[in-house]
């Protein structure tokens, strides 16, 4: 694992723990929980990719996703998702 992937992996693991803690909050409303569950799924998918050695590869073309994009959106799945870029940012926790 190169230095960038290691840094992003650490960030993903930390964010995973933060989201899991938020999901354990029994006072969180239903809408917030569904957003957090979606975020958790994206994070865990990215973590699996890092472990499998295919992190940063477009799921459709197999091409490398630019590192600058991965730094901004570590859960980005493909270059096609750039059209839906906002959906891959950390979901807001406050409404």
C-alpha positions in Angstrom: 0.0 0.0 0.0 1.5 3.4 -1.0 1.5 6.4 1.3 -1.6 8.0 -0.2 -3.7 4.8 0.1 -2.4 4.3 3.7 -3.4 7.8 4.6 -6.9 7.5 3.0 -7.3 4.0 4.6 -6.6 5.5 8.0 -9.1 8.3 7.3 -11.7 5.8 6.2 -11.3 3.7 9.3 -11.6 6.7 11.5 -14.7 7.9 9.7 -16.2 4.4 9.9 -15.8 4.5 13.7 -17.4 7.9 13.9 -20.4 6.8 11.8 -20.8 3.6 13.8 -20.8 5.6 17.0 -23.4 8.0 15.6 -25.6 5.0 14.5 -25.6 3.7 18.1 -27.2 7.0 19.3 -30.7 5.9 20.0 -31.9 9.5 19.9 -31.0 10.0 16.2 -33.9 10.5 13.9 -34.8 8.0 11.2 -33.7 10.2 8.3 -30.3 10.7 9.9 -29.9 7.0 10.5 -30.6 6.2 6.8 -28.0 8.8 5.7 -25.5 7.4 8.1 -26.1 3.8 7.0 -25.6 4.8 3.4 -22.4 6.6 4.3 -21.2 3.6 6.3 -21.8 1.3 3.3 -19.7 3.6 1.0 -16.9 3.7 3.6 -16.9 0.0 4.1 -16.8 -0.6 0.4 -13.8 1.7 0.0 -12.0 -0.1 2.9 -12.6 -3.5 1.3 -11.1 -2.1 -2.0 -8.0 -0.9 -0.1 -7.6 -4.3 1.4 -8.1 -6.1 -1.9 -5.7 -3.8 -3.7 -8.2 -2.3 -6.2 -8.8 1.0 -4.4 -8.8 4.0 -6.7 -9.8 2.0 -9.8 -12.9 3.0 -11.7 -15.5 0.3 -11.2 -16.6 0.6 -14.8 -13.4 1.2 -16.8 -10.7 -0.1 -14.5 -8.9 3.2 -15.1 -7.2 5.0 -12.2 -9.3 7.7 -10.5 -7.2 10.9 -10.1 -5.6 11.1 -6.7 -6.8 14.6 -6.1 -10.4 13.4 -6.4 -9.7 10.5 -4.0 -8.3 12.9 -1.5 -11.5 15.0 -1.7 -13.9 12.0 -1.9 -12.3 8.8 -0.6 -15.4 6.8 -1.3 -15.6 7.7 -5.0 -16.4 4.5 -7.0 -15.9 5.5 -10.6 -15.1 8.4 -12.9 -18.8 8.2 -14.0 -19.8 9.3 -10.5 -18.2 12.7 -11.1 -21.6 13.8 -12.4 -23.0 13.0 -8.9 -20.0 14.3 -7.1 -22.0 15.9 -4.3 -23.5 12.6 -3.2 -20.0 11.3 -2.3 -19.1 14.0 0.1 -19.5 13.3 3.8 -23.2 13.5 4.4 -24.2 16.4 6.6 -25.1 15.5 10.1 -27.1 18.6 10.9 -30.4 19.5 9.3 
